[in-house]
Amino acid sequence: MAQTFDVCIRGAGIVGRTLALLLARERLRVALVAAPRAESSQADVRAYALNTNSKQLLESLRTWPDAPFATAVKHMEVHGDVDGSVHFDAGAQGVEALAWIVDVPALEQRLAEAVRYQPQVEVVDSPVQAPLTAICEGRASATRAEFGVDFDVTPYGQHAIATRLRCELPHGQVARQWFSPLGILALLPLEGADGHSVAVVWSVAQADAAHWQSTDEATFTQALSEISQGSLGQLQLQGPRMVWPLQQAVAKRWCGPFPGTTEARTPTSWVLAGDAAHNVHPLAGQGLNIGLADVQALSRILQARGDWRSTGDLKLLRRYERERKAGLAPLGLAMDGLQQLFTRPEAPVQALRNWGLRSFERSGLLKDWTARQAMGLPR
């Protein structure tokens, strides 16, 4: 007898696998569509900043990476292009860490292992029929385009460059960020409390991206050293340079009836989650946190639906859409506003943004509220 499924998930990245495990924990039968990956000789240098909520979610699924693949951030420094700066401290917030910098390959491996040993999840090569199809294919989702969902994209005219550095000085569990005329640079601590390695996320003008991707190591590391004011001593490139364009985007619809099934006896539906539904600028490191919050909300709503309701019930899916759009809107506006503010070269704007950083540093309750928001903690 053919296997029947409650949910078909298209996309087996971090968001798709996390959703599969969450739904399987609720005894739903899940088909996870994993497209074959092309072999790459380049190391994956990506790292994500995950907040407390994301850490607790992944720990509940027993997929949190081992040390030193998840480094706690004890302090955070944000520097403007003149003299404005903001500092956050985990101790002052009464928390273990402001965030954790997680190695992407290590997290993907833990999730893949968990899926492999979860009997409620079957990994398949192509989509199968189910009452609900969850689309977790990322920003370039082919299924979203196939279903005719408008994806409202605002290009930033910037590219992100990601790589790894070996530093002369230990990072001290400090996440550092600089807003400079050469772009927005983040150095994120790796390899545990005493580590000397950092993940780099450097947002540069689109016109400069090819140059910084291909220039020699000495020129590249010298530019990073100048932007970071030599805070970590001599820098040595430790991996390839990955580059991708930056944008803000949101899908106009996050759910709907499956195309061509309006007359079916059991209606089927689709829903978006993660980067297939939205993209934000990486300057605050919230992209994956938002995606994991998506699947957490979707799983919770499906869990509470009652046995008599289908997983493809559009009333439930629209409830998810409203909840997540409401949660995304203020963060998206904030990220877009900061990106626009710190890419303007005019002197009055420069003075305004550095005054704003200094004022925010002294703001007390506002600063604390912002820190807890970013950490995924109750306000």
Secondary structure, 3 states (H helix, E strand, C coil): CCCCCCEEEECCCHHHHHHHHHHHHCCCCEEEECCCCCCCCCCCCCEEEECHHHHHHHHHCCCCCCCCCEEEECEEEEECCCCCEEEEEHHHHCCCCCEEEEEHHHHHHHHHHHHHCCCCEEEECCCCCCCEEEECCCCCCHHHHHCCCCEEEEEEEEEEEEEEEEECCCCCCEEEEEEECCEEEEEEEECCCCCCEEEEEEEEEHHHHHHHHHCCHHHHHHHHHHHCCCCCCCEEECCCCEEEEEEEEEECCCEEECCCCCCCCCCCEEEECHHHCEECCHHHCCHHHHHHHHHHHHHHHHHCCCCCCCCCCHHHHHHHHHHHHHHHHHHHHHHHHHHHHCCCCCHHHHHHHHHHHHHHHCCCHHHHHHHHHHHCCCC
